[in-house]
Amino acid sequence: MADLRAVQYIKHGSFQEALRFIPGYQEQVRHIFDFWKLRKSAFERESHPEECMRLIAGEWKVFYRLYLQIGLELEYYRGIREWVFKLLCDTAAKFGEEPDSTEVLYYRGISHLMNNETHEAVSWIQKAVAKEPENQRCLAALAACWEHLGHDFQARLLFRETFYQAPDEVEYECLRSQIIDAVIEKITKFQYPVNSIRYWIPVFGRIFGFFNVKRALTTLEYSNLVKQMRALEHKLEGEGRQQDPSLLPMLINCYLWMIDYHVSLQKYPDKITEIETQLREADYSVYQLYIEHAHMSK
């Protein structure tokens, strides 16, 4: 059980002091606290607020992936999260209340989002989206805001869209979302490489019914989906699977979108069977999950 005195020190970035109240702490605790002690020094040395914001957010993402791999007492994790995103918010606030930069608006938004200040978060994120309506990391953050505000339909649809459109842009590490957390929990049980998690999120989200809100594709979108699917199949030939862990989940995600497209048409059942066969050949374990849980996404 976490020591509340240690948690309070963590929330203020006092990691060495926090260790005094964690008797018999595991090596992983010292490892993580040492990680943040070094980063705290780096933050304090950075004199440019914009670079400091990027540094803070970047180190949080490194830590979050480390946390998924080695774990940490939940209250200590939450304490670190509160400290990191309070620091990020204070840094972004140096640009004033009407910043011109989409990046600053985004950082202000996710700072509030990660510290459970939803109404403040949505205000900043909406401003960022108004500036760049196609910015996928901003849209994913907006989806998390919708989730907290009870707009479940919009949240699930927007999550699936953003992770399909640009999984490399979405900062899933900076999304305080029960939906995304539940999907990641499913993924980690299969021990995929941590650098591939973002690509598996739309796959497991769809299969396990977390991204169960769908929309019809336009003709152009369908054409682009076919092209993307063929390109990924070509890349996966030979040694592609070993070289790039993103290729397989991205291809499987294309198959799932294609299946949903043909299900919505209700015209070509043989086409659905054909794509399901391709899914089975691509990854039999994922295909089994799809067959077992397909009803959850209908």
C-alpha positions in Angstrom: 0.0 0.0 0.0 1.3 3.5 -0.9 2.4 5.8 1.9 0.5 9.0 1.7 3.4 11.0 2.9 5.5 9.7 0.0 2.7 10.6 -2.4 2.6 14.2 -1.2 6.4 14.5 -1.8 6.0 13.0 -5.2 3.3 15.5 -6.2 5.9 18.2 -5.5 8.7 16.5 -7.4 10.6 15.7 -4.2 11.6 12.1 -5.1 14.5 11.6 -2.8 12.4 12.7 0.2 9.6 10.4 -0.9 11.9 7.4 -0.7 12.3 7.9 3.1 8.6 6.9 3.5 8.8 3.8 1.3 10.6 1.2 3.5 11.9 -1.8 1.6 11.1 -0.2 -1.7 11.7 -2.3 -4.8 14.5 -1.5 -7.2 12.0 -0.4 -9.8 10.8 2.4 -7.5 14.3 3.8 -7.2 14.8 3.4 -10.9 11.7 5.4 -11.7 12.4 8.1 -9.1 16.0 8.4 -10.4 14.5 8.8 -13.8 12.5 11.8 -12.7 15.2 13.4 -10.6 17.4 13.6 -13.7 14.5 14.9 -15.8 13.6 17.5 -13.2 17.1 18.9 -13.4 16.9 19.0 -17.2 13.5 20.9 -17.1 15.0 23.5 -14.7 18.0 24.0 -17.1 15.8 24.6 -20.1 15.2 28.4 -20.4 12.9 28.3 -23.5 9.3 27.6 -22.5 8.4 26.0 -25.9 11.3 23.6 -25.7 10.6 22.9 -22.1 7.0 22.0 -22.9 8.1 19.5 -25.5 10.7 18.1 -23.2 8.3 17.5 -20.4 5.7 15.9 -22.7 8.3 13.8 -24.4 9.8 12.5 -21.1 6.3 11.7 -19.8 5.7 9.5 -22.9 9.0 7.7 -22.2 8.0 7.1 -18.6 4.5 5.9 -19.5 5.9 3.2 -21.7 8.3 2.3 -19.0 5.4 2.2 -16.5 3.6 -0.2 -18.8 6.6 -2.5 -18.8 7.7 -2.6 -15.2 4.7 -1.2 -13.3 4.5 1.0 -10.2 2.2 1.4 -7.2 -0.9 3.2 -8.6 -0.8 6.1 -6.1 2.8 6.8 -6.8 2.1 6.8 -10.6 -0.8 9.2 -10.0 1.4 11.5 -7.9 4.0 11.6 -10.7 1.3 12.3 -13.3 0.0 15.2 -11.2 3.4 16.7 -10.8 4.4 16.3 -14.4 1.2 17.9 -15.9 1.1 20.7 -13.3 4.6 21.5 -14.4 3.6 21.3 -18.1 0.6 23.6 -17.4 2.7 26.2 -15.6 5.2 26.2 -18.5 2.5 26.6 -21.1 0.8 29.3 -19.1 3.9 31.5 -19.7 2.5 32.2 -23.2 -0.5 34.0 -21.7 -4.2 33.3 -21.9 -4.5 33.8 -25.7 -1.6 31.9 -27.3 -1.3 31.8 -31.0 0.3 28.4 -31.2 -1.8 25.2 -31.6 0.9 23.4 -29.8 0.6 25.6 -26.7 -3.2 25.3 -26.7 -2.8 21.5 -27.0 -0.3 21.4 -24.1 -2.6 23.5 -21.9 -5.5 21.2 -22.8 -3.8 17.9 -22.0 -2.4 19.3 -18.8 -5.9 19.9 -17.5 -7.1 16.7 -19.0 -4.5 14.6 -17.3 -5.2 16.3 -14.0 -8.9 15.7 -14.3 -9.9 19.3 -15.0 -12.2 18.5 -17.8 -14.0 21.8 -18.5 -10.7 23.6 -18.6 -9.3 20.9 -20.8 -12.1 21.0 -23.4 -11.9 24.8 -23.7 -8.2 24.7 -24.6 -8.5 21.7 -26.9 -11.4 23.1 -28.8 -9.4 26.2 -29.5 -6.6 24.0 -30.8 -9.0 22.1 -33.0 -10.5 25.3 -34.3 -7.0 26.3 -35.5 -6.1 22.9 -37.0 -9.3 20.9 -37.6 -7.3 17.9 -39.0 -4.7 17.7 -36.2 -5.2 14.1 -35.0 -3.5 14.4 -31.6 -5.8 17.4 -30.8 -8.8 15.4 -32.0 -7.9 12.4 -29.9 -7.6 14.7 -26.9 -11.0 16.1 -27.7 -12.4 12.6 -27.8 -11.0 12.0 -24.3 -12.8 15.3 -23.2 -16.0 14.1 -24.7 -15.7 10.8 -22.8 -15.3 12.7 -19.5 -18.3 14.9 -20.3 -20.5 11.8 -21.0 -20.6 12.1 -24.8 -19.8 8.4 -25.3 -20.9 8.2 -29.0 -18.7 11.1 -30.1 -15.7 9.8 -28.0 -15.7 6.3 -29.4 -16.2 7.4 -33.0 -13.4 10.0 -32.8 -11.0 7.7 -31.0 -11.4 5.1 -33.8 -11.0 7.8 -36.5 -7.9 9.3 -35.1 -6.1 6.0 -34.5 -6.9 5.0 -38.1 -6.0 8.3 -39.7 -2.7 8.9 -37.9 -1.6 6.5 -35.2 1.9 8.1 -35.1 0.5 11.5 -34.3 -1.9 10.5 -31.5 -0.2 10.7 -28.1 -2.1 7.9 -26.3 0.2 8.4 -23.3 -1.4 11.8 -22.7 -5.0 10.7 -22.9 -6.7 10.3 -19.5 -9.4 7.9 -20.8 -11.0 4.8 -19.3 -11.7 3.6 -22.8 -8.1 3.8 -23.9 -6.8 2.4 -20.6 -9.1 -0.6 -21.0 -7.9 -1.2 -24.6 -4.2 -0.9 -23.5 -4.9 -3.4 -20.7 -6.1 -5.9 -23.2 -3.1 -5.3 -25.5 -0.5 -5.7 -22.7 -1.7 -9.2 -21.9 -0.4 -10.3 -25.3 3.1 -8.8 -24.7 3.4 -7.0 -27.9 6.5 -4.7 -28.1 5.8 -1.5 -26.3 6.6 0.6 -29.4 3.7 -1.1 -31.2 1.0 -0.4 -28.7 -0.4 2.7 -30.5 -0.9 0.5 -33.7 -2.8 -2.2 -31.8 -5.1 0.2 -30.0 -7.6 0.5 -33.0 -7.4 -3.3 -33.6 -8.2 -4.3 -30.0 -10.6 -1.3 -29.6 -12.6 -2.6 -32.5 -12.4 -6.3 -31.6 -13.4 -5.9 -28.0 -16.2 -3.4 -28.7 -14.6 -0.3 -27.2 -14.6 1.4 -30.7 -18.1 0.0 -31.5 -19.4 3.2 -33.1 -18.9 3.2 -36.9 -19.7 5.4 -39.9 -20.0 4.8 -43.6 -16.9 5.4 -45.8 -17.1 7.7 -48.8 -16.1 6.3 -52.2 -12.7 8.1 -52.0 -12.1 6.8 -48.4 -12.8 3.3 -49.6 -10.5 3.7 -52.5 -7.7 5.0 -50.2 -8.4 2.1 -47.8 -7.8 -0.4 -50.5 -4.6 1.3 -51.6 -3.3 1.4 -48.0 -4.2 -2.3 -47.5 -2.4 -3.4 -50.6 0.7 -1.3 -49.8 0.9 -2.8 -46.3 0.5 -6.4 -47.6 3.4 -5.7 -50.0 5.6 -4.3 -47.2 4.8 -7.3 -45.0 6.2 -9.8 -47.5 9.6 -11.1 -46.7 11.2 -9.7 -43.5 8.8 -6.7 -43.2 7.1 -8.0 -40.1 10.3 -8.3 -38.1 11.7 -4.9 -39.3 8.6 -2.8 -38.5 6.2 -3.8 -35.7 3.6 -1.3 -36.9 2.9 -3.0 -40.3 0.9 -6.0 -39.0 -1.5 -4.1 -36.7 -2.0 -1.4 -39.3 -2.9 -4.1 -41.9 -5.3 -5.8 -39.6 -6.9 -2.5 -38.8 -7.5 -2.0 -42.6 -9.1 -5.5 -42.7 -11.4 -4.6 -39.9 -12.5 -1.3 -41.5 -13.0 -3.2 -44.8 -15.2 -5.8 -43.0 -17.3 -3.1 -41.4 -17.7 -1.4 -44.8 -19.1 -4.5 -46.5 -21.2 -5.3 -43.5 -22.8 -1.9 -43.8 -23.5 -2.4 -47.5 -25.2 -5.8 -46.8 -24.6 -6.8 -50.4 -21.5 -9.0 -50.7 -21.2 -11.6 -47.9 -18.6 -13.5 -50.0 -16.3 -10.4 -49.8 -16.6 -10.4 -46.0 -15.6 -14.1 -45.9 -12.6 -13.3 -48.2 -11.3 -10.5 -46.0 -11.8 -12.7 -42.8 -9.7 -15.3 -44.5 -7.0 -12.7 -45.1 -7.2 -11.7 -41.5 -6.8 -15.3 -40.4 -3.7 -15.7 -42.6 -2.2 -12.5 -41.4 -2.4 -13.4 -37.7 -4.4 -16.4 -36.5 -4.5 -15.4 -32.8 -6.0 -12.0 -33.6 -8.4 -13.7 -36.0 -9.6 -16.0 -33.1 -10.1 -13.0 -30.9 -12.1 -11.4 -33.7 -14.3 -14.5 -34.1 -14.8 -14.8 -30.4 -15.7 -11.2 -29.8 -17.1 -10.0 -33.1 -20.6 -9.7 -31.6 -19.2 -7.0 -29.2 -18.6 -4.6 -32.0 -21.9 -5.0 -33.9 
